[in-house]
Amino acid sequence: MILVWRGWGIVVPVVVFLSALLAQMISTKLAGNGYWAHHGYPLSMALLIAGGLIWLADRFLYRNPGRITVDEKTGERFRWVPLHDFFFVRLRWWSLPCLGAAVVVLILK
């Protein structure tokens, strides 16, 4: 599988994976083996937390307004903003599929 990202866009799969892994480890430690497989809300909570962390990462990374340069010939102004996206989708919008997946997991399990 090919992953496409710009800037800190790789944060999306890393945060989702690590939050699910941490939730599995915590639920196994507290409730025993098999709890993760039979209950959906630990994964649902992990996806909600991952969505929130991704949204916060977007807010942090886009806090600066960017750099403005002026073309000497035309006098036109350009604003340069670093891009942080995963599969050409800005980090902010990846929190919505995390929320949707959390709801689906909670309903189906």
Secondary structure, DSSP 8 states (H G I E B T S, - for coil): ----EETTTTHHHHHHHHHHHHHHHHHHHHH-TTHHHH-SHHHHHHHHHHHHHHHHHHHHHT-S--EEEE-TTT--EEEE----EETTEEHHHHHHHHHHHHHHHHHH-
